[in-house]
Amino acid sequence: MRIVSGKFRGHSIHAPKNIPARPTTDRSKESLFNILQNRLNLEEQRVLDLFSGTGNMAYEFASRGATLVHAVDQHAAAAPFINETFAKLGYEQGKAFRSGVMPFLKRCRESYSLIFADPPYGWNGTSDMKDRILSGEILEPGGLLILEHAVQFEPGTEQLEDRRVYGQSAFSFYQK
């Protein structure tokens, strides 16, 4: 896995094999960030990466200058690995938390301008998570939720602004 653009471009990430993750492909990442760079200033974003796994997307946001990147994953090896990688990159505004996503959303008092969520395909809490984010205080007014999901899954159309398909994966964009 590698960081595809920004100040950490080309940096290889060698994640432990014991982190169960389905990293977003380089092609999908490049396409997503092309959309985002045309839509908003990434250097002004406070980002939350849910179901972060190896931190693949968190590093991309950090590399593109996000003012803050928080990552959340419940796997025991994920948060320490992500925190170590932020430190190696010299990105002091990054922090990973070991937590389930729903408990994290319930107790979090931060607010973010952009939330990226890549739940396991088939996870039955996706719609509840999306609704909690869009109706709560964790996503700032005007903020963007990007949900990566299997093409055949429809997470709902309320507040849906755009949907892009890349192979078997889709990105759905919701604005609060």
ChimeraX attribute file (.defattr): number of C-alpha atoms within 10 A of each C-alpha:
attribute: neighborCount
match mode: 1-to-1
recipient: residues
	/A:1	15
	/A:2	16
	/A:3	23
	/A:4	20
	/A:5	17
	/A:6	14
	/A:7	14
	/A:8	19
	/A:9	14
	/A:10	12
	/A:11	15
	/A:12	11
	/A:13	14
	/A:14	11
	/A:15	18
	/A:16	11
	/A:17	9
	/A:18	10
	/A:19	15
	/A:20	13
	/A:21	19
	/A:22	14
	/A:23	15
	/A:24	15
	/A:25	14
	/A:26	14
	/A:27	11
	/A:28	17
	/A:29	19
	/A:30	16
	/A:31	13
	/A:32	15
	/A:33	17
	/A:34	11
	/A:35	12
	/A:36	12
	/A:37	12
	/A:38	9
	/A:39	9
	/A:40	10
	/A:41	12
	/A:42	20
	/A:43	15
	/A:44	13
	/A:45	21
	/A:46	24
	/A:47	26
	/A:48	29
	/A:49	24
	/A:50	28
	/A:51	22
	/A:52	29
	/A:53	27
	/A:54	29
	/A:55	27
	/A:56	23
	/A:57	23
	/A:58	28
	/A:59	30
	/A:60	23
	/A:61	26
	/A:62	28
	/A:63	21
	/A:64	20
	/A:65	21
	/A:66	21
	/A:67	17
	/A:68	20
	/A:69	27
	/A:70	22
	/A:71	29
	/A:72	26
	/A:73	25
	/A:74	17
	/A:75	20
	/A:76	13
	/A:77	18
	/A:78	27
	/A:79	23
	/A:80	16
	/A:81	19
	/A:82	27
	/A:83	20
	/A:84	14
	/A:85	19
	/A:86	21
	/A:87	14
	/A:88	10
	/A:89	15
	/A:90	11
	/A:91	19
	/A:92	14
	/A:93	15
	/A:94	23
	/A:95	20
	/A:96	24
	/A:97	21
	/A:98	16
	/A:99	18
	/A:100	14
	/A:101	19
	/A:102	16
	/A:103	9
	/A:104	16
	/A:105	19
	/A:106	12
	/A:107	9
	/A:108	11
	/A:109	9
	/A:110	12
	/A:111	17
	/A:112	20
	/A:113	19
	/A:114	24
	/A:115	25
	/A:116	22
	/A:117	24
	/A:118	22
	/A:119	23
	/A:120	16
	/A:121	14
	/A:122	10
	/A:123	9
	/A:124	10
	/A:125	12
	/A:126	22
	/A:127	13
	/A:128	12
	/A:129	15
	/A:130	18
	/A:131	13
	/A:132	16
	/A:133	20
	/A:134	21
	/A:135	11
	/A:136	15
	/A:137	15
	/A:138	22
	/A:139	24
	/A:140	19
	/A:141	15
	/A:142	11
	/A:143	18
	/A:144	21
	/A:145	26
	/A:146	22
	/A:147	21
	/A:148	22
	/A:149	23
	/A:150	20
	/A:151	17
	/A:152	9
	/A:153	12
	/A:154	12
	/A:155	17
	/A:156	13
	/A:157	12
	/A:158	10
	/A:159	12
	/A:160	15
	/A:161	11
	/A:162	12
	/A:163	15
	/A:164	16
	/A:165	14
	/A:166	15
	/A:167	10
	/A:168	9
	/A:169	18
	/A:170	20
	/A:171	22
	/A:172	21
	/A:173	18
	/A:174	22
	/A:175	19
	/A:176	16
